[in-house]
Amino acid sequence: MLEAAMRYRRAVRTEPRQFAVVAQAEATRSTSAAADGCPSLPFTTTTIDDAADFSTLVGHVDATLAGWVGAETAVVLDGVETAVDQAGDETVFRFLHVLTQVVTTRDARLSVTMDPSAVDATVFEPLFDVVVDRRDE
C-alpha cells in the first residue's frame, strides 16, 4: 500500500485525500504496511485472487469510485506488465478500454504506468488522451 501511494505521489505530484488499492496480495499485509507507513492517509484495500480476473477488478474500481462521488479522483493502475504476461495484449487492451469507460463515467481520471522495456506500450496508446514517457525524468 505504501509503495502504491508513493508511486501515485511521484506520478501525479499531489497528495490524495483518500486512497484505495486493489491488489493480488494478502489484505492484512497491505493494510498493516499502509497503517505503519501512512497513518494519516484514509485507505481501503481490496484483494482479488486472480490477477487476470479483469471483470472483478473493474467491479471493485467501479464500486470504490461510486462511494467517492463529488471528489476529484484519480485511478492509478500499476503492474500492466504482469497482466500482459498472463493474458496477452488483446485481453489487456479490452480490459483497459472497459476500465477507461468506467473511470470516465465516474468522472475520475485514469493513470496507467507501463514499463516500455517489458510491454509494447504503443499498443495501448489509442486508449488514452495523453501519453507521457517518464524514462527521461
Backbone hydrogen bonds in HBPLUS format (Angstrom, degrees):
<---DONOR---> <-ACCEPTOR-->    atom                        ^
c    i                          cat <-CA-CA->   ^        H-A-AA   ^      H-
h    n   atom  resd res      DA  || num        DHA   H-A  angle D-A-AA Bond
n    s   type  num  typ     dist DA aas  dist angle  dist       angle   num
A0005-ALA N   A0001-MET O   2.90 MM   4  6.19 157.6  1.95 152.5 158.9     1
A0006-MET N   A0002-LEU O   2.90 MM   4  6.15 155.0  1.96 150.4 157.3     2
A0007-ARG N   A0003-GLU O   2.95 MM   4  6.22 157.5  2.00 149.7 155.4     3
A0008-TYR N   A0004-ALA O   2.99 MM   4  6.20 156.6  2.04 146.9 153.3     4
A0009-ARG N   A0005-ALA O   2.98 MM   4  6.25 162.8  2.01 148.9 153.0     5
A0010-ARG N   A0006-MET O   2.99 MM   4  6.26 158.2  2.04 149.7 155.2     6
A0011-ALA N   A0007-ARG O   2.92 MM   4  6.08 161.2  1.95 151.1 156.3     7
A0012-VAL N   A0008-TYR O   2.81 MM   4  5.79 175.6  1.81 164.4 165.8     8
A0013-ARG N   A0009-ARG O   2.78 MM   4  4.87 133.4  2.00 122.8 135.5     9
A0019-PHE N   A0042-PRO O   2.84 MM  23  6.10 135.0  2.04 141.8 156.2    10
A0044-THR N   A0019-PHE O   2.78 MM  25  6.35 131.7  2.02 140.6 154.1    11
A0021-VAL N   A0044-THR O   2.78 MM  23  6.27 152.1  1.86 157.1 166.1    12
A0046-THR N   A0021-VAL O   2.80 MM  25  6.16 163.8  1.82 163.9 168.0    13
A0023-ALA N   A0046-THR O   2.93 MM  23  6.46 154.0  1.99 156.9 162.5    14
A0048-ILE N   A0023-ALA O   3.02 MM  25  6.24 146.4  2.13 139.5 146.8    15
A0030-SER N   A0026-GLU O   3.14 MM   4  6.44 169.3  2.15 156.8 159.4    16
A0031-THR N   A0027-ALA O   2.79 MM   4  5.87 163.6  1.82 154.3 159.3    17
A0032-SER N   A0028-THR O   2.96 MM   4  6.00 165.0  1.98 146.6 150.7    18
A0033-ALA N   A0029-ARG O   3.03 MM   4  6.14 156.1  2.09 147.5 154.2    19
A0034-ALA N   A0030-SER O   3.08 MM   4  6.28 154.2  2.15 144.0 150.7    20
A0035-ALA N   A0031-THR O   2.86 MM   4  6.08 160.3  1.89 151.5 157.6    21
A0036-ASP N   A0032-SER O   2.93 MM   4  6.03 158.5  1.98 147.1 152.1    22
A0037-GLY N   A0033-ALA O   2.96 MM   4  5.99 152.8  2.04 141.0 149.0    23
A0038-CYS N   A0034-ALA O   2.70 MM   4  5.36 161.7  1.73 150.5 154.4    24
A0041-LEU N   A0038-CYS O   3.14 MM   3  5.44 162.3  2.18 114.9 120.4    25
A0053-ASP N   A0050-ASP O   2.95 MM   3  5.33 164.3  1.97 119.2 121.3    26
A0057-LEU N   A0053-ASP O   3.19 MM   4  6.48 157.7  2.24 147.4 154.2    27
A0058-VAL N   A0054-PHE O   2.90 MM   4  6.11 163.9  1.93 153.2 156.3    28
A0059-GLY N   A0055-SER O   2.99 MM   4  6.13 154.2  2.06 141.0 148.6    29
A0060-HIS N   A0056-THR O   2.93 MM   4  6.21 154.2  2.00 150.8 156.7    30
A0061-VAL N   A0057-LEU O   3.02 MM   4  6.30 161.8  2.05 151.8 156.8    31
A0062-ASP N   A0058-VAL O   2.87 MM   4  6.05 166.7  1.89 153.4 157.2    32
A0063-ALA N   A0059-GLY O   2.93 MM   4  6.08 162.3  1.96 147.7 152.6    33
A0064-THR N   A0060-HIS O   2.96 MM   4  6.09 158.5  2.00 147.9 153.7    34
A0065-LEU N   A0061-VAL O   2.92 MM   4  6.12 165.9  1.94 155.1 158.9    35
A0066-ALA N   A0062-ASP O   2.92 MM   4  6.07 147.0  2.03 146.2 155.4    36
A0067-GLY N   A0064-THR O   3.17 MM   3  5.50 136.6  2.37 103.7 114.4    37
A0068-TRP N   A0065-LEU O   2.98 MM   3  5.07 154.0  2.05 105.2 113.6    38
A0071-ALA N   A0068-TRP O   3.16 MM   3  5.79 164.7  2.18 138.1 140.8    39
A0109-ARG N   A0073-THR O   2.83 MM  36  6.27 153.5  1.90 145.1 153.9    40
A0075-VAL N   A0109-ARG O   2.61 MM  34  5.95 162.0  1.64 158.0 163.6    41
A0111-SER N   A0075-VAL O   2.68 MM  36  6.05 160.7  1.72 165.4 169.8    42
A0077-LEU N   A0111-SER O   2.75 MM  34  6.18 159.4  1.79 159.0 166.3    43
A0113-THR N   A0077-LEU O   2.98 MM  36  6.37 164.7  2.00 172.5 176.0    44
A0082-THR N   A0079-GLY O   3.14 MM   3  5.64 129.5  2.41 109.6 119.7    45
A0084-VAL N   A0080-VAL O   2.88 MM   4  6.17 160.7  1.91 159.1 164.0    46
A0085-ASP N   A0081-GLU O   2.95 MM   4  6.18 158.0  2.00 147.2 153.4    47
A0086-GLN N   A0082-THR O   2.97 MM   4  6.21 154.0  2.04 149.0 155.7    48
A0087-ALA N   A0083-ALA O   2.75 MM   4  5.77 158.7  1.80 154.0 160.2    49
A0088-GLY N   A0084-VAL O   2.80 MM   4  4.45 142.6  1.93 117.2 127.8    50
A0092-VAL N   A0088-GLY O   3.14 MM   4  6.31 166.8  2.16 155.4 159.6    51
A0093-PHE N   A0089-ASP O   2.77 MM   4  5.90 151.9  1.85 151.9 160.4    52
A0094-ARG N   A0090-GLU O   3.06 MM   4  6.35 160.4  2.10 147.5 151.6    53
A0095-PHE N   A0091-THR O   2.94 MM   4  6.22 159.8  1.99 148.6 154.6    54
A0096-LEU N   A0092-VAL O   2.84 MM   4  6.03 166.6  1.86 153.7 156.6    55
A0097-HIS N   A0093-PHE O   2.90 MM   4  6.11 149.1  1.99 146.5 155.6    56
A0098-VAL N   A0094-ARG O   3.03 MM   4  6.34 161.9  2.06 152.8 156.0    57
A0099-LEU N   A0095-PHE O   2.84 MM   4  6.07 167.1  1.85 156.2 160.5    58
A0100-THR N   A0096-LEU O   2.84 MM   4  5.87 156.7  1.89 143.3 149.6    59
A0101-GLN N   A0097-HIS O   3.15 MM   4  6.42 153.2  2.22 142.6 149.3    60
A0102-VAL N   A0098-VAL O   2.97 MM   4  6.28 158.8  2.01 155.0 160.8    61
A0103-VAL N   A0099-LEU O   2.91 MM   4  6.10 170.0  1.92 157.2 159.6    62
A0104-THR N   A0100-THR O   2.96 MM   4  6.04 160.6  1.99 146.0 151.8    63
A0105-THR N   A0101-GLN O   2.88 MM   4  5.99 159.3  1.92 147.4 153.4    64
A0106-ARG N   A0102-VAL O   3.05 MM   4  6.28 144.0  2.19 144.3 153.5    65
A0108-ALA N   A0103-VAL O   2.98 MM   5  5.29 163.7  2.01 152.0 153.2    66
A0107-ASP N   A0104-THR O   2.95 MM   3  4.98 157.4  2.00 109.3 112.6    67
A0118-ALA N   A0115-ASP O   2.86 MM   3  5.42 157.3  1.91 119.4 126.9    68
A0119-VAL N   A0115-ASP O   2.97 MM   4  6.07 138.7  2.15 152.1 164.1    69
A0121-ALA N   A0119-VAL O   2.98 MM   2  5.53 118.5  2.37 109.5  92.6    70
A0123-VAL N   A0120-ASP O   3.05 MM   3  5.91 160.2  2.09 124.7 129.5    71
A0124-PHE N   A0121-ALA O   3.01 MM   3  5.54 139.6  2.18 113.1 122.5    72
A0127-LEU N   A0124-PHE O   3.04 MM   3  5.81 161.0  2.08 126.6 132.3    73
A0128-PHE N   A0125-GLU O   3.07 MM   3  5.67 167.6  2.09 125.1 128.7    74
A0137-GLU N   A0134-ARG O   3.20 MM   3  5.32 160.0  2.24 105.2 111.3    75
